[in-house]
Amino acid sequence: MRQSWVADLRAARVLVFGILVVTGSLAPSRGRPVTEAPVTWLIFVDDLHINFRDMGLVKNLLTSIATHLIRDGDSFAVRSSGPSDLSITLSSNRALLDPAIPKVSYGGFELTDGVGSETNDEVRYRAKFAGTAAVEMLNALPRETIGRAAMLYISNGDFVIPADVTVAGLPRTAQRFAITVFALSPRGLRRGHQVTRSGAPALSERYRDDAMLNSLRAIAGPTGGFAIEEADFADALQRIGRAMR
């Protein structure tokens, strides 16, 4: 009699356990946060290739990156190519980025300036200088970084054809260190277009704009990243976040 009672109790326990598993009562709570893999963000502000009208937009973008893209557990570093003189070594303290954002400064050269020998020399000089600075930032990244790594390359691009050897070598350096590059064009983010007084883009301007965007695609594409050309802040950062998480 006792053996029968014990067997019935055991059977009841098995039945109850099965019901709990099926109904999800023993499953992890969906409300609990899921731990995400950390990401190392290299934020490169190419202020030598950002027009004056886009400076405010770049500052807003950096604020959005600090608020919505960099998360607990992530680390980041910041560098600029020119007068902003941004330099933050690898850190996980997001508060360090806030005082750096107002320092973003105009490089004193409009990429829409007329074409001439002096302009061409300036364009090539700036392309080489920016490419060198970006490669140096990649080379300075400690090899013991935590999680995946990405470079946020904020620039309008350049229209040097063929590309400067340093700029052309940037994606190869990123590939060697397994760093994904995402290029964010302020021109694309504001959905702006340079137009003639008649309201239609001039042929030379369209050619230059295409060359500038192509230069950003050439930097990001080979690394597995992409160039953000036409999007708002939220969409751009969500796309990058999905790609890295």
C-alpha positions as CSV (number, residue, x, y, z in Angstrom):
1,M,0.0,0.0,0.0
2,R,2.8,2.4,0.9
3,Q,4.7,1.5,-2.3
4,S,1.6,2.4,-4.3
5,W,1.3,5.7,-2.5
6,V,4.9,6.6,-3.1
7,A,4.7,5.8,-6.8
8,D,1.6,7.9,-7.2
9,L,3.4,10.9,-5.5
10,R,6.4,10.5,-7.8
11,A,4.1,10.4,-10.8
12,A,2.3,13.6,-9.6
13,R,5.6,15.4,-9.2
14,V,6.7,14.5,-12.7
15,L,3.4,15.7,-14.1
16,V,3.6,19.0,-12.3
17,F,7.2,19.5,-13.4
18,G,6.2,18.8,-17.0
19,I,3.3,21.3,-16.8
20,L,5.7,24.0,-15.5
21,V,8.2,23.5,-18.3
22,V,5.5,23.5,-21.0
23,T,3.9,26.7,-19.6
24,G,7.3,28.4,-19.3
25,S,7.0,28.8,-15.5
26,L,10.6,27.5,-15.1
27,A,11.9,29.4,-18.2
28,P,14.0,32.5,-17.7
29,S,12.0,35.7,-17.4
30,R,11.6,37.6,-20.6
31,G,11.8,40.8,-18.6
32,R,15.4,40.2,-17.5
33,P,18.0,42.1,-19.5
34,V,20.1,40.0,-21.9
35,T,23.9,40.5,-21.5
36,E,25.3,41.9,-24.8
37,A,28.8,41.4,-26.0
38,P,30.9,44.5,-25.5
39,V,32.2,46.6,-28.4
40,T,35.2,48.8,-28.8
41,W,34.3,52.0,-30.7
42,L,37.0,54.1,-32.4
43,I,35.4,57.4,-33.2
44,F,37.3,59.3,-35.9
45,V,36.2,62.8,-36.7
46,D,37.6,63.9,-40.0
47,D,37.1,67.6,-39.5
48,L,39.4,68.3,-42.4
49,H,36.7,67.0,-44.7
50,I,33.5,68.5,-43.0
51,N,32.0,71.7,-44.2
52,F,31.2,74.6,-41.9
53,R,27.4,74.1,-42.2
54,D,27.8,70.5,-40.9
55,M,29.7,71.2,-37.7
56,G,26.6,71.4,-35.6
57,L,25.3,68.2,-37.1
58,V,28.5,66.4,-36.2
59,K,28.3,67.6,-32.6
60,N,24.7,66.3,-32.4
61,L,25.8,63.0,-33.9
62,L,28.6,62.6,-31.3
63,T,26.0,63.2,-28.6
64,S,23.8,60.5,-30.0
65,I,26.7,58.1,-30.2
66,A,27.6,58.7,-26.5
67,T,23.9,58.4,-25.5
68,H,22.5,55.6,-27.7
69,L,25.4,53.6,-29.2
70,I,28.0,53.3,-26.5
71,R,26.7,51.0,-23.8
72,D,27.8,49.7,-20.4
73,G,30.7,47.4,-20.8
74,D,31.8,49.1,-24.1
75,S,35.0,51.0,-24.5
76,F,35.8,53.8,-26.9
77,A,38.6,56.1,-28.2
78,V,38.3,59.5,-30.0
79,R,40.6,61.2,-32.5
80,S,40.2,64.0,-35.1
81,S,42.1,64.6,-38.2
82,G,42.5,68.4,-37.9
83,P,41.9,71.5,-35.8
84,S,39.4,70.0,-33.3
85,D,42.4,68.3,-31.7
86,L,40.3,65.5,-30.2
87,S,42.2,62.9,-28.4
88,I,40.7,60.4,-25.9
89,T,42.6,57.2,-25.3
90,L,40.7,53.9,-24.9
91,S,38.3,54.2,-22.0
92,S,34.9,52.9,-20.8
93,N,34.0,56.2,-19.1
94,R,31.3,57.8,-21.4
95,A,31.5,61.0,-19.4
96,L,34.9,61.8,-21.0
97,L,33.2,62.2,-24.4
98,D,30.8,65.0,-23.3
99,P,33.4,67.8,-22.8
100,A,35.2,66.8,-26.0
101,I,32.1,67.3,-28.2
102,P,32.1,71.2,-28.1
103,K,35.7,71.1,-29.3
104,V,34.7,70.0,-32.8
105,S,36.0,72.8,-35.0
106,Y,35.8,73.8,-38.6
107,G,38.8,73.0,-40.8
108,G,38.7,76.3,-42.7
109,F,38.2,74.8,-46.2
110,E,35.0,74.2,-48.1
111,L,35.0,71.0,-50.1
112,T,32.8,72.9,-52.6
113,D,35.5,75.5,-53.4
114,G,36.4,76.0,-57.0
115,V,38.8,73.7,-58.7
116,G,42.4,74.9,-59.4
117,S,46.0,73.9,-58.9
118,E,46.1,75.3,-55.3
119,T,42.7,73.7,-54.5
120,N,43.9,70.4,-55.8
121,D,47.1,70.5,-53.7
122,E,45.1,71.4,-50.6
123,V,42.6,68.5,-51.3
124,R,45.4,66.0,-51.7
125,Y,47.2,67.2,-48.6
126,R,44.1,66.9,-46.5
127,A,43.3,63.5,-47.8
128,K,46.8,62.2,-47.0
129,F,46.8,63.9,-43.5
130,A,43.3,62.4,-42.7
131,G,44.3,58.9,-43.9
132,T,47.5,59.0,-41.9
133,A,45.7,60.0,-38.7
134,A,43.0,57.3,-39.1
135,V,45.6,54.6,-39.8
136,E,47.6,55.8,-36.7
137,M,44.4,55.4,-34.6
138,L,44.0,51.8,-35.8
139,N,47.6,51.0,-35.1
140,A,47.4,52.5,-31.6
141,L,44.5,50.2,-30.6
142,P,45.7,47.7,-27.9
143,R,45.5,44.2,-29.1
144,E,43.8,43.1,-25.9
145,T,40.7,45.0,-26.6
146,I,37.4,43.5,-25.3
147,G,34.8,42.2,-27.8
148,R,34.4,43.3,-31.3
149,A,35.9,46.6,-32.6
150,A,34.5,49.2,-35.0
151,M,35.6,52.5,-36.4
152,L,33.0,55.3,-36.8
153,Y,34.6,57.3,-39.6
154,I,32.7,60.7,-39.6
155,S,33.6,62.6,-42.8
156,N,32.1,64.0,-46.0
157,G,34.8,62.1,-47.9
158,D,37.2,63.5,-50.5
159,F,37.3,63.6,-54.3
160,V,40.9,62.7,-54.9
161,I,41.1,60.3,-57.8
162,P,43.0,58.0,-57.6
163,A,42.7,57.8,-53.8
164,D,45.7,58.8,-51.8
165,V,47.8,55.7,-50.9
166,T,47.2,56.2,-47.2
167,V,43.5,56.4,-47.6
168,A,43.5,53.4,-49.9
169,G,45.4,51.5,-47.3
170,L,43.0,52.3,-44.4
171,P,40.6,49.4,-45.1
172,R,43.5,46.9,-45.4
173,T,44.8,48.0,-42.0
174,A,41.3,47.7,-40.5
175,Q,41.0,44.2,-42.0
176,R,44.3,43.1,-40.5
177,F,43.1,44.1,-37.0
178,A,39.5,42.7,-37.6
179,I,38.0,46.2,-37.2
180,T,34.8,47.0,-39.0
181,V,34.5,50.5,-40.5
182,F,31.3,52.5,-40.7
183,A,31.5,55.8,-42.6
184,L,29.0,58.5,-41.7
185,S,28.6,61.4,-44.1
186,P,27.2,64.5,-42.5
187,R,26.0,65.6,-46.0
188,G,23.9,62.4,-46.3
189,L,22.6,62.7,-42.7
190,R,21.2,66.1,-43.4
191,R,19.9,64.9,-46.7
192,G,21.4,68.0,-48.2
193,H,22.5,68.6,-51.8
194,Q,24.6,71.4,-53.2
195,V,22.5,73.1,-55.9
196,T,23.0,75.8,-58.4
197,R,21.0,79.0,-58.2
198,S,18.6,77.6,-60.7
199,G,17.8,74.9,-58.1
200,A,19.3,71.9,-60.1
201,P,22.6,70.3,-59.1
202,A,25.4,71.3,-61.4
203,L,27.1,68.4,-63.3
204,S,30.4,69.1,-61.7
205,E,28.8,69.2,-58.3
206,R,27.1,65.8,-58.8
207,Y,30.4,64.4,-60.0
208,R,32.2,65.7,-56.9
209,D,29.4,64.5,-54.6
210,D,29.5,61.0,-56.1
211,A,33.3,60.9,-55.8
212,M,33.1,61.9,-52.1
213,L,30.5,59.2,-51.3
214,N,32.5,56.6,-53.3
215,S,35.6,57.4,-51.2
216,L,33.6,56.6,-48.0
217,R,32.2,53.4,-49.5
218,A,35.8,52.3,-50.5
219,I,36.9,52.8,-46.9
220,A,34.0,50.9,-45.2
221,G,33.0,48.2,-47.7
222,P,36.1,46.0,-47.7
223,T,35.9,45.7,-43.9
224,G,32.4,44.4,-43.8
225,G,30.9,47.8,-42.8
226,F,29.0,50.3,-44.9
227,A,28.7,54.0,-45.5
228,I,25.7,55.9,-44.1
229,E,24.7,58.3,-46.8
230,E,21.0,59.1,-46.3
231,A,19.5,58.5,-42.9
232,D,18.7,60.2,-39.6
233,F,20.6,59.7,-36.4
234,A,18.4,57.0,-34.9
235,D,18.3,54.9,-38.1
236,A,22.0,55.2,-38.7
237,L,23.0,54.2,-35.2
238,Q,20.5,51.4,-35.0
239,R,21.9,49.9,-38.2
240,I,25.4,50.1,-36.8
241,G,24.3,48.7,-33.5
242,R,22.6,45.7,-35.1
243,A,25.7,45.0,-37.2
244,M,28.0,45.0,-34.2
245,R,25.8,43.4,-31.5
